[in-house]
């Protein structure tokens, strides 16, 4: 079983080694997807977002809003999807036999065109 990952603050810029954690957009127990906004951070030059590096469940926020973060400082813990018991047994079963069959409109148009052209070819051969 995979353990929770300790996630550190990224390197902000070469000139700026720290940033203000303005606020969290998630709480412990929240499920997140890769790239999802977790928090807003500000440097002297810009505001940006802290995003999830992969999907999973937030298990702990290690610093409160208002904290000055330093690059490499541990910020939160993430339980990856594969290690999350709530999602470990979830699989995509694929289509059910009871699901309606949905035809591709392009296939229908192609089939109709073949019927029309085929009928015209038969008419021309009969002449």
N, C-alpha and C positions, 0 to 999 in steps of 0.2 A: 504494500500500500504506500502510495506517495504521501509524503508529509507536506504540511503547509510551506509555502515559499515566503521567505522574508524579502520584501520588495523595497529597494533603496531609491532615494531621490536621484534623478538623473543628473548628469553634468549639465549645468545651465548654459554657460558660455565660458570661453577662456578668461574673460575679464571678470565675470561675475560667478563667484563660487557659492552663492546663496540666493534664496528666493523666499518670499512670504507665502505660506499656505493660507490662502484667503478663506477657503471653505471646502468642506467635503460634500460631494453629490451622492455618496453612498453611506451605508451603515453596516456594521457587522451583521452577517446573515444574508446580505443581498447577493444575488447571483448576478454576475457580470459577463459580458462578452468581450472578446478581443477588440481593443480600440475604443471601448466605451469610456466616456468621461467619468473619472473618479473624483477629481478635485480640481479647483482653480488655484493656480499659483501666479504670483507676480514677481518680476525682477524689477530693477530700477528702470529697465528699458521697455518691458513688454509684459502683457498678461498672456498666459497660456494655460493649457489643460494638462493634468496628469492623467494618462489613460492606462487601461488594463493591457498588460503585455500578452495575456491569453485569457480564455474563459475560465470561470470558476466561481467560487464563493468567497466573499470577503469574510475573514475570520476575526480580524482585529485591526483597528486603526491605532497606530502606535504614537501619533502626535496629534494634538488638538489644533483646530483652526486658530490662526493667529501666530503660529510658530514660525520662526525663521529656520528654513531648511538649509542644510549644507549638502552639497553633492556627496552622494554615497551614504547619507544618513538613512537608517531604516525608517520607513514611513507606514507600511501596512503589511498584513499577512493575507495571502491568497491560497486557498485550497484549489488546486487545478481540477478541472472537470472530471478527469479520470479517477481522481482520488475522492471525489465528493459522493458520499453514499446516496444522496438524494438524486443524483443523475447517473450513477454508475450502471444501473440496470436499464436505463433508457436506451432503446435501440429503435431504429427506423424499420418497422416491419414491412415497409413497401406497400403497394396497393392491396386493398382487400378485394376478395372476389365480389363483394357486394357494392364496390365503388362503381359509379357509372363510367362507361367508356366515353371519353371525350375525343371526338375526331378533330384532327388538325384541319382548320379551314383551307389551308393550302392544298392538302391532299384531296379534300372534297372538290375544290375548284379544278384541280388537275384531272380528277376522275370524270367530272362533268364535261370538261373540254374533250377528253378522249371519247366519251360517248357521242358527243356532237360531231366531232371530226370523223369518228368511225361510221356513224350513220350517213354522213355526207359521202364518204368513200364508197360505201355500199350502194348508195343511190347512183353515183357516177358510174360504177361498174355495171349496174343493171341497165343503163342506157346504152 
